[in-house]
C-alpha cells in the first residue's frame, strides 16, 4: 500500500536528489498523517468522554498534537526545498531539522499537560466505563499507528529524512501509549483503584520521553554530528581508484541538510607525475564523485616524494614511532630536507578528534620520538584532528 501511495502522489519518486521530489514525499507523509490522526482524535475523544477515562482523553490529544506535527513537517519540507539565495548560499535544508525540533516541542507540551491531569485523576479518581466499543476503538487505533510507523519509516529511508524518521518514532510511541491505555481500561473493570490515573501518568511519561528522543535526534545534525562512516569509506575508496592518487587525508564533510553535503579532501600524488595530468585527474574525480554521490566535493592535490629510498625508510620509521604514542595516530605529507648538521622532517600527524591532550603536548611527544630515532632530526610538525 505504501508503494502504491508513493507512485500515485509522488511524481518522479525515484529521483530523490531533486528537492521538489523530497517536498512531495513530505507532503504525502503530512497529508496521510494529518488525516489518520484527526480520525483517531475524534474517535478517542468520544470514547474518552463516554468512558470518563483520562488516559483515553490524553491519548486523544496526543493524536491531535500529531496533526500539528504533520503541519509543521509539511512547512519544514516546503521551506527546505527553497533554493540557495544571497543570505543562505548553502540552501535551506536545515529547516527540515528545525521542523523536527518543533514537533518535539509540541510533543513535550502535550506530555507535560497530561502529567498534571493524570496526577489530578490519581488524587481525585472517578469511575471509568468499560465497553466493547472502547475496546474495539483502541485496538483499531493501535493497528493504524503501527501502519503509520511502517509508512513513515519507509518514506524516511527512501529520502534519508530525519524529520520523517522522527514522525515514525512518534507513531511507535503512540502504539505503546495506546496499549497502556487499553490495559487501564480493561483493568478498571476489575478494580476500583485509580488505575486510569496511573496509566494516564504512564502514557504522559511515554509521550514526554518520545518528545525528548525526537528533540535529541533533530538537534544532533543541527549542532554537527560525525559523518556516516559508510559515506567516509566510500568517498576515500572512490578517490583512490583514480590513476596516480596514492593517498587521501584531511577529509571533512559538512552537512547543510539532506541533499546539501559539502566535502573537502586532500589527495596525495607522486611529485614525479606531470602536474597538469594530476590536476586533470583531480578535476575528473571531483566531478564524477560529486555526481554519483550527490554532493559537492573539492579535492586538494598534495605532491609527495615516492622515489627516494632514504625518505621512504625514514618515513616508515617515523610512522612506527608515532604509533608508539597512540596506535590511532597516522602521518601524511611527509618530506625530508637533509642538511650537514641536521635534517628537517616535515609532516602532519592525524589524531582522533576526542584525543585529550593539547596540540602542543602532542607535538612535543612526537619531537621526542624523532630524537630517539636520530638526534639530528628536527620535526616541523602540524597536528591535524580527524573529523570523520
C-alpha positions in Angstrom: 0.0 0.0 0.0 2.8 2.4 0.9 4.5 1.9 -2.5 1.2 2.5 -4.3 0.7 5.8 -2.4 4.2 6.9 -3.3 3.7 6.0 -7.0 0.3 7.8 -7.0 1.2 11.0 -5.2 5.0 11.5 -5.8 5.9 12.3 -9.3 9.3 11.0 -10.4 9.6 9.4 -6.9 12.9 7.7 -7.7 14.7 11.0 -8.2 15.2 11.7 -4.5 18.1 14.1 -5.2 15.5 16.6 -6.5 14.4 18.9 -3.8 10.8 19.1 -5.2 10.6 15.3 -5.1 11.6 15.4 -1.4 8.9 18.0 -0.8 6.3 15.7 -2.4 7.4 12.9 0.0 6.9 15.3 2.9 3.5 16.4 1.6 2.4 12.7 1.3 3.6 11.9 4.8 1.9 15.0 6.3 -1.4 14.5 4.4 -1.7 10.8 5.4 -0.6 11.6 8.9 -2.9 14.5 9.5 -5.9 12.6 8.1 -5.3 9.5 10.2 -4.6 11.5 13.4 -7.7 13.6 13.0 -9.8 10.5 12.7 -8.1 8.9 15.7 -8.5 12.1 17.8 -12.2 12.2 17.1 -12.7 8.5 17.9 -10.7 8.6 21.1 -12.1 11.9 22.3 -15.6 10.5 22.0 -14.6 7.2 23.7 -12.8 9.1 26.5 -15.8 11.3 27.1 -18.2 8.4 27.2 -16.0 6.3 29.4 -14.7 9.1 31.6 -11.1 7.9 31.1 -8.3 10.5 31.4 -5.9 8.0 29.8 -8.0 7.8 26.6 -8.5 11.6 26.6 -4.8 12.1 27.0 -4.1 9.7 24.1 -6.7 11.6 22.0 -5.0 14.9 22.5 -1.7 13.3 21.8 -3.1 12.4 18.4 -4.3 16.0 18.0 -0.8 17.2 18.7 0.4 14.8 15.9 -1.8 16.7 13.5 0.1 19.9 14.4 3.3 17.9 13.9 2.2 16.9 10.4 1.6 20.5 9.5 5.0 21.5 10.9 6.6 18.7 8.8 4.9 19.9 5.7 6.0 23.5 6.2 9.5 22.3 7.0 9.8 20.4 3.7 8.3 23.3 1.8 10.9 25.8 3.2 13.7 23.3 3.0 13.1 22.9 -0.8 13.8 26.6 -1.4 16.9 27.2 -3.5 20.0 28.9 -2.2 20.0 32.7 -2.1 22.4 35.5 -1.2 21.7 35.2 2.5 21.7 31.4 2.5 24.3 30.3 0.0 24.2 26.7 1.2 20.4 26.5 0.8 17.7 26.0 3.4 18.0 22.2 4.0 18.4 22.5 7.8 14.9 23.9 8.1 13.9 20.2 7.9 15.8 19.6 11.1 14.2 22.6 12.7 10.7 21.3 11.8 11.6 18.1 13.7 12.6 20.2 16.7 9.3 22.0 16.7 7.5 18.6 16.5 9.5 17.6 19.6 8.4 20.7 21.5 4.8 20.1 20.7 5.0 16.5 22.0 6.7 17.8 25.2 4.0 20.3 25.8 1.3 17.7 25.4 3.2 15.3 27.7 3.6 18.0 30.4 -0.1 18.9 30.3 -1.3 15.4 30.8 1.2 14.6 33.5 -0.6 17.3 35.5 -4.1 15.9 34.5 -3.1 12.4 35.4 -1.8 13.3 38.8 -5.1 15.1 39.5 -7.0 12.0 38.4 -5.0 9.9 40.9 -5.7 12.3 43.7 -9.4 12.7 42.7 -10.3 9.4 41.0 -13.6 8.9 39.1 -15.1 5.7 37.7 -14.2 4.5 34.1 -16.9 3.0 32.0 -15.8 -0.2 30.2 -17.5 -1.1 27.0 -16.9 -3.1 23.8 -16.8 0.0 21.5 -14.0 1.4 23.7 -12.0 -1.8 23.4 -12.5 -2.0 19.6 -11.7 1.6 19.1 -8.4 1.4 21.0 -7.4 -1.8 19.2 -8.1 -0.2 15.8 -6.0 2.8 16.9 -3.1 0.6 17.7 -3.3 -1.1 14.2 -3.5 2.3 12.5 -0.5 3.6 14.3 1.6 0.5 13.6 0.9 1.0 9.9 1.8 4.7 10.2 5.1 3.8 11.8 6.0 1.5 8.9 4.7 4.0 6.4 6.8 6.9 7.6 9.8 4.6 8.3 9.7 3.6 4.6 9.5 7.2 3.4 12.3 8.3 5.7 14.6 5.6 4.4 13.8 6.4 0.8 14.8 10.0 1.2 17.1 9.8 4.2 14.9 12.2 6.3 15.5 12.8 10.0 12.1 14.6 10.2 10.2 11.6 8.8 12.2 9.2 11.0 11.1 11.3 14.0 7.5 11.1 12.8 7.8 7.3 12.5 9.3 7.1 16.1 6.4 9.2 17.3 3.9 6.8 15.8 5.6 3.9 17.6 5.5 5.7 20.9 1.8 6.3 20.3 1.3 2.5 19.9 2.9 1.9 23.3 0.8 4.7 24.8 -2.5 3.4 23.4 -1.5 -0.1 24.6 -1.1 1.2 28.1 -4.4 3.0 27.8 -6.1 -0.2 26.7 -4.6 -2.1 29.7 -6.0 0.6 32.0 -9.5 0.4 30.5 -9.5 -3.4 30.9 -8.1 -3.2 34.5 -10.8 -0.7 35.5 -13.4 -3.4 35.1 -11.8 -5.5 37.9 -10.7 -2.9 40.4 -11.7 0.4 42.0 -8.1 1.6 42.4 -7.2 4.7 40.4 -5.6 2.6 37.6 -6.8 5.1 35.0 -4.9 8.0 36.5 -1.8 5.9 37.0 -1.9 4.6 33.4 -2.6 8.2 32.2 0.6 9.2 34.0 2.4 6.3 32.3 1.1 7.5 28.9 2.1 11.0 29.6 5.7 10.0 30.6 5.9 7.9 27.4 4.8 11.0 25.4 7.4 13.1 27.2 10.1 10.5 26.5 9.2 10.4 22.8 9.4 14.2 22.6 12.8 14.1 24.2 14.1 11.5 21.8 12.8 13.4 18.8 14.4 16.6 20.1 17.8 14.8 20.6 17.6 13.3 17.1 16.9 16.6 15.4 19.3 18.7 17.5 22.3 16.4 16.7 22.5 17.3 13.0 21.9 21.0 13.8 24.8 21.0 16.2 27.0 19.0 13.8 27.5 15.2 14.1 30.0 12.7 13.0 29.5 11.8 9.3 28.3 8.4 8.3 31.3 6.0 8.3 30.0 4.2 5.2 30.0 7.5 3.3 33.5 8.4 4.6 34.8 5.0 3.4 33.0 5.2 0.1 34.5 8.7 -0.7 38.0 7.6 0.2 37.7 4.4 -1.8 36.4 6.2 -4.9 39.2 8.8 -4.7 41.8 6.2 -4.5 40.5 4.5 -7.7 41.8 7.3 -9.8 45.1 6.9 -11.6 48.0 8.5 -9.8 46.3 9.1 -6.4 48.1 7.2 -3.8 46.7 8.6 -0.5 43.7 10.5 0.9 43.7 12.6 4.1 42.1 15.6 5.8 38.6 14.5 4.7 36.0 16.9 6.1 32.2 16.5 5.5 29.8 19.4 6.1 26.0 18.7 6.3 23.7 21.6 5.4 20.6 19.4 5.2 19.5 16.4 3.0 21.0 16.7 -0.5 23.3 19.5 0.6 26.6 17.8 1.6 29.9 19.6 1.1 33.2 17.6 1.2 36.8 18.6 1.1 39.8 16.2 0.9 43.5 16.1 0.2 44.7 13.6 -2.4 48.4 12.6 -2.5 50.0 12.2 -5.9 53.7 11.4 -6.8 55.6 14.6 -7.3 57.3 13.0 -10.3 54.0 12.8 -12.2 53.1 15.6 -14.7 51.3 18.2 -12.6 48.9 19.1 -15.4 47.9 15.4 -15.7 47.4 15.0 -12.0 45.3 18.2 -11.9 43.2 16.8 -14.7 42.7 13.6 -12.7 41.6 15.6 -9.6 39.1 17.6 -11.7 37.6 14.3 -13.0 37.4 12.9 -9.5 35.6 16.0 -8.2 33.1 16.0 -11.0 32.3 12.2 -11.1 32.3 11.5 -7.4 30.1 14.6 -6.8 27.6 13.4 -9.4 27.5 9.8 -8.2 27.1 10.5 -4.5 25.0 13.7 -4.9 27.4 16.0 -3.0 29.8 18.9 -3.6 33.4 17.9 -3.3 36.7 19.8 -3.5 39.9 17.9 -3.6 43.3 19.5 -2.9 46.3 18.0 -4.6 49.4 17.2 -2.4 52.5 16.2 -4.4 54.6 13.7 -2.3 58.1 12.2 -2.9 57.9 8.5 -3.6 61.1 7.5 -5.4 63.7 8.4 -2.7 64.8 5.2 -0.7 66.1 7.2 2.2 63.0 9.3 2.6 60.8 6.2 2.4 62.9 4.4 5.0 62.8 7.4 7.4 59.0 7.9 6.9 58.3 4.3 7.8 60.4 4.6 10.9 58.6 7.8 11.9 55.2 6.1 11.4 56.3 3.4 13.9 57.5 5.9 16.4 54.3 8.0 16.2 52.2 4.9 16.7 54.1 4.2 19.9 52.4 7.3 21.3 48.9 6.1 20.2 48.2 3.3 17.7 45.4 5.5 16.2 47.9 8.2 15.1 48.9 8.4 11.4 51.0 10.8 9.4 50.9 12.3 5.9 52.6 14.8 3.6 56.0 13.6 4.7 59.0 15.4 3.4 62.7 15.2 4.4 65.1 18.1 3.9 68.7 16.8 4.7 71.5 19.1 5.8 75.0 18.9 7.1 74.3 19.2 10.8 70.6 18.3 10.9 67.7 17.1 8.8 64.2 18.6 8.9 61.3 16.1 8.9 58.2 17.9 7.7 54.9 16.1 8.1 51.3 16.2 9.6 50.1 14.0 12.4 46.5 13.0 12.4 45.0 12.4 15.9 41.4 11.5 16.9 39.1 14.4 17.5 38.4 13.3 21.1 42.1 12.9 22.0 42.5 14.8 25.3 46.0 16.4 25.0 46.7 19.8 23.6 48.3 20.0 20.2 51.5 21.5 21.7 51.8 18.4 24.0 51.3 16.0 21.2 53.9 17.9 19.1 56.4 17.7 21.9 55.9 14.0 22.3 56.4 13.4 18.5 59.6 15.5 18.6 60.9 13.4 21.4 60.2 10.3 19.4 62.2 11.8 16.4 65.1 12.4 18.7 65.0 8.7 19.7 65.4 7.8 16.0 68.3 10.3 15.4 69.4 13.3 17.4 69.9 15.2 14.2 66.3 15.0 13.2 64.2 18.2 13.7 60.5 18.0 13.3 58.3 20.6 11.5 55.1 19.1 12.7 51.4 20.1 12.1 48.7 18.4 14.2 45.5 17.5 12.4 42.3 16.4 14.0 40.3 13.6 12.4 36.8 14.9 11.7 35.5 11.7 10.4 
